[in-house]
Amino acid sequence: MMGASAATGGAGTFMSQNIFISAGEASGEHYGALLVEALKKQLAATGQTARFFGMGGERMAAAGLERVVRSEDMAVMGITEVVRHLPRIYREFRRLKQSIRERRPDVAVLIDFPEIHFRLARELHRLGVPVIFFVSPQLWAWKKRRIKLVRKYIRKMLVIFPFEEPFYREQGVQAEFVGHPLAELPLPAISREQFARENCLNPQKTWIGLLPGSRPREIRDHLPEMLKAARELAARGRPGDYEFVVPLAPTLNAAQRDEPRRLVEIHAGGLPGASLSVRLVEDARAALFHALASVVASGTATVEAALIGNPFVVVYRVSPLTFAIAKRVVKVPYVAMANLIAGKQVVPELIQNDFTAANIVQQLERLLPDGAPRQSMMEELKRIRGLLKKQHGESSAGGSIDRVAEITLETMRRDG
């Protein structure tokens, strides 16, 4: 298949390509921005260029993606949540399909976000566009019936967790473990003092991270209980012992950022004899690096916490209907990715009814002192970091994102 913009001149010579890239949430949008940059670099090395279009956030746009749809307009989760936003989601989805039909990309890379991307994959396949799926949906946990969709519509599944490659290969799907992009990042370079200055924090106090998630609904469901736990923990210590740090996802727009500010104002009022300090910050990795421990909503942030080595507690809550359905179909023993990778419970999980302020405080009080529970968790997190790194051969330009770019261009050239 050759897209409308592709043509061959001499051997190995291409005109400008059309590459469709789509990501719908904060973590995938970050990888998407890195992928656009890696593709541009690899194309430039051979005197080629490309036009990138699709769905993404501001970082992907800054990297060079022409946004047909903004990812922040599509990031909802859960059955009841999706139903409420169906008209908008359907409208934006139709815009994506129309752009694909009009521009006929030479290759497509879909990053996570399966509810939308499996439907896009069907349209792309119908048009003869090769589809690469980067960051696997958790089909090994639930919805295994979707494997047949992967076999039919996806050219190659590029996975970031080591146990996913054999799972897909056993199902007859071409798959490759490329490594986890976050495992390749250096630890944050910003000093504690500089982070404190930039965010009005006291470097002499104990910092605890509160990471409620990247979606507005997650923030509404998780942050109040986290703040209640912060109040209880602060009340147990000396006045002013703790400061609590709440990172905001870059995919949140201005209106969505008002919600966590409002929740902090409502729920973070001081208690008699206790002073509660809560700061909203931009850099989640730096917050995790400098916090003594954290409370983290299940998702990519738990992987970031594990890779940075920050002891943490995993929490999550969804609507009762979503949870009831999930209980029937999810077939894995753990929710936290750190526990799934380790094959055992490394970090405590407080899910749905177990997600209470009292339980959070109980778990944090085990992790804050420099004793056996804290040291044991840190050793396990270090082992997990090693499992998520992939050593690529000499043919690869670098890490996981570079490998994804290589496979994307190889697929485009093979089909061109």
N, C-alpha and C positions, 0 to 999 in steps of 0.2 A: 504494500500500500504506500502511496506517496501523497502527502498532503498538498494542498493547493499552492503552498509557498515553496515546496521543495523541488529541486531539479539538480541533475548531475551534469557537471561539465567534464573536466578531465577526471582521471582516477582519484578518488578520495576528495573531490571538490564539491562543495555544496553551496547553494545560495542560502539566504537567511531562512531559518526554520521557524515553524510555529509550534511552541511547546505549551501544552495545557497543564497547569499545576493547580491543585485545589487542596486547601486545608481549612478546617472549620473551627479549631479551638486553639487556645494559647500555646500549648506545647507543639502541636502540629504546625502552627503558623510560624513558630520560631524555626523549626526544621525547614519549612518551606522557604523562608528567607535565606537561610544558609545554602539551600539547594540551588536557588536561583543564582547566587553568587558563584557557587562551585561550577555550575553549568556554563556561565559566562566565561569563567576563567579557562575551563577546558576547551571551549569552543574557540576562544581567542588564540590559544596556543597553536591552533591549526588554521588560523586565518578565517574563521567562521563566526557568524553571529546568529542570534535567535531572537524571536519575539515571544514573550511570556505573557500568558493571560489565564484568567480563571478566578478562583475564589481565594481570598486571603485577607490578612489584617494589614495594619499600617507598616509593620516591618517588612512584609513581602512587597508592599507597594514601594517602599523606600529602596528595596533591593532591585526593583525593575519590573515587577509584575503589574500588568494592566488589570485592575480589579473589575471584573464584570459584576461580582457580588462581594460584599464585605462580609468577612467571616463573623464579625461581631453581631450581624443581623440574623445569623443562623444557629448560634451556639445555645441550644436548649437541650435538656436531657430529661429522660423519664417519660413514661407513657402519658400521664395526665398533663405534664408540662408541654409535650409536643402537641397534644390535641388543642390546647389553648392557642398555640401559635401556628396552626396548620395553614390558614390563608396566606400569611406572610411567607412561610417556608415554601409553600407551593408556588407562589409568585416568583420568588427568587430562584427556585429550582428550574422553572421554565425559562428564565433568563439565561441560566447556565447552559441548558440544552440548546437554546437558540444560538448562542455564541459558538457552540461546538459544531452545529450544523452549518453555520455560515462560514466558519474559518477553517474547518477540517484540519485539526492539528496533526502533526507528524508523529507525535507520541504524547501520552498523558501519564502524569504521575499523581496518584490520589493518596493523600496522607491521612491515615486514620479515618475518623468520622464516618463509620460504615453505613449509618442509616441513610445518608445522602449519597455516599460514594458508590454503594452497590448499584443504586439506580442509575447513577451517571455511567458506571462501567457498562451497564447493559446498552445504553445509547452509544457510547464510544465503540463498543464491540460491533454493534449493528452498522456503524459507519466505517468499520475496518481500521479503526485507530488502535494500535497496540497499547495496552494498559499495564502499568506497573503500580502495584499497591505497596506503599512504604508505611511501616508501622501497622502491624497486623491488628485487626479487631480481635477481641478475645473470644474467638470461636471455640477455642479449646475449653472455655469455661461454660459457654452456653451458645445456643443457636448453631449447633454443629451441622444442622441441616443446610446451612448456608455454604458449606464446603462445595456443594455442587455448583453454586454461583461462582465461587472462586475458580473452580476448574474450567468453567465455561467462558468466563469473561476476563479473567486476569492472566496476563502473560507471565508475570513473575511476582511472587510475594517476597518482599524484602523485610526481614523481621529484626527486631532489636533486643529480643530476649533469647538466650541460647536454646531453651527447651522448645521453642516454636518451630525451628527448622525441621527436626525429625517428625514433629506432629504433622506438618503439612506434607512432607515427603511421603509419609505413610498413607496419606490421603490422595496421593497422585498429583500433587501440586508442586510446580517448580518453586523452590524457596531457597533463600540464602540468608544466613545470619550475618549481618553486616557490622554488628556491634552497636552499642547504645551511644548516640551522640553525646549525651551528658557525661558518660564515663571518660570521654576524651578531653573534657574541659579542665583547665588548671583550676586550682582552688582560687576563690576571689582574692585579688591583690589588695583591695582596700583595707586599710588598718582599722582597728576598732575605734581609735580616736577620731579618724576621719569620718567613718560611718556615723559615729555619735554626733559630730558637728553638723553633718548634712541633714540629720533627722531629729535634732533637738533631744538627744538621748544623753544619759549620764553613763560614761564608760565604767564608772566604779560600781554600778549596780548590776544585778543579775538580770539578763535579758532572756525572755521566753518568747519563742515564735508562735504565732497563731495564724495558720494558713487555712482559710475556710474553703478554698477552691477558686476556680477562675470564672465560673458562671454566676450571673446574678442570683439565680435560684439557689445555688449552693451557698452563697454568702448569706442569703436570708435564712436558710435552714440551719446553718452551722455556726455562724458568728455569735448569735446571742448566747448559745450554750457555752461556747468557748469563753466569752466575756464573763459569764456567770462563774465559770471555773476560775478565771483570773481573779475575780473578786474574793472568792473563797480562799484561794491560795494566798493572796495578799493579806487577808484578815488573819491568817495563821502565823505569818511572819512578823518581823519588826516593821514598823511603818516605813514605807519607802524602799523596802528591800528589792522589789521587783519592778521591772519595766517590761511591757508587753508590746511586741512588734507585729504588725499586721501588713504583710506585703499585698499590694494590689496588682492583679494581672494586667499586662499591657493591652490586652484585647478589650478591656472595659472602656466604654466611651464616657464622656463627661457626666452624663445623667446617671449612668450606672455606678460611677464612683461616688456619687452623692449618697447612695444607699449605705455602704459601710461607714461613712462618716456619721450618718444619722443613727445607725445602730450603736456606734461607739458612744455617741452623746446620750442615748437612751439607757444603755446597759452598763456603762462603765462609770457610773457615779460612785463616789467614794463611800466607804463604810465607816462607822465610828471607829477611830483609832487606826484606820488603814488608809493609805494614800495609793490610789490606783492610777498608773500612768500608762496610756495606750498611744502608740504612734503608728500612723499609716505611712508605709514606705514603698519605694518603687522596686528595689532590688531584692528578690526573694532569695537568691543564692547567697548574697552577702548576709542577709538576715539569718539564714540557717547556719552559716559559717560562724557567726559571732554569738548566736544564742546558745545558752547552756543546754537547753532542751526545747522541744517544740510539740505542738498539737497540730496534726496535719490531716486534712481531708483526703480520703482515698483518691488517688489519681497520680498524675505525673510528679506532683510535688513530693510524694512519698519516695519516688525514685531519686529525686534531687537530694532529699534529706539523707537517704541511705548512702549515696555516693559521696556526699560531703562529710558523712560520718557523724551527723548530729543525732543524738538519741531522741526518739520521738514516739508519740502515741498516735495511732491511726483512728480516725473517727469518720462516720458517714451516716447520713440520714436521707431517705427519699420519702415520697408520699406512701401512705399505707398500701395503696393499690399496687404501685410499682414494686414495693418490697414483697408483697404477697406473691406476685407473679415471679419475681426473681428467685424466691426461695424454692419454687417448684422446678425451675429450669437450670439454675446455676449448679454446676457439678464439681466445683473445686473446694478444697478444705479451707482456703484462706481468701481474704479480700485484698490484703496488702500485697503489692508486687514483691516487696522484699521477702515476705514469708514464702511466696510461691517460688521464687528463685532459690531460696535457701532450702526449700523442702521441709521446713519446720517453722514454728512460731518464734521469730526473732523479735518482732515488735508487737506490743499489745494492740488488739483490735476492739474498738468500742463502736458497734454498729447498731443502728436503729434504737431500740429501747435501752440498750446498754450505754448509749451515748448520753451520759449525764455529767453534770458538773462534778458531782461527788466522785464518780469513777475516774474522771480525768485527773482530779487532784490526787486521788489515791495512787494512780500510775506515775504521775509526775514526781511525787514525793519519793518514789523508789529510784528515779533516774537522776535527780538533782545532786544528791551527795556523790562524792567520788568513791563509791564502793563497788562491790561485786556485780550488782545488776547493771550499773552503768558501764563498767569495763567490759563485761561479757557482751553487751549489745554492741559496743563500739568495735570489738574484735569481729563479730559476725558481720557488721556492716562493711568492714574492710574486706572481708572475704567475698562479699557480694559484689563489691566494686571490681575485684579481679575477674569475676565470672562475666561481667558485662563488657569487658574489653575484648576486642577482636584484633588479632595481629594479621594485617593484610600483607599479601605478597609484594614483591618488588614491582609488579605491574601496576599496582594501585598507587594513585597520586597521594594518598594520605589516609584519613580516617573514614568513618562510616558514611558521612555525607559525600565525600569524594567518591566512594565506591558506588553510592546510589547514582551520582552524576555519570559515572563511567557506564554503568549498566543502562541508564536512560539513553545515552548517546549510542551505545552499541546496538540497542534495540531499534532506535530510529534509523541507523545506517543499514542495519540488516533488512529492515522492512522497506527502506527507500529503494 
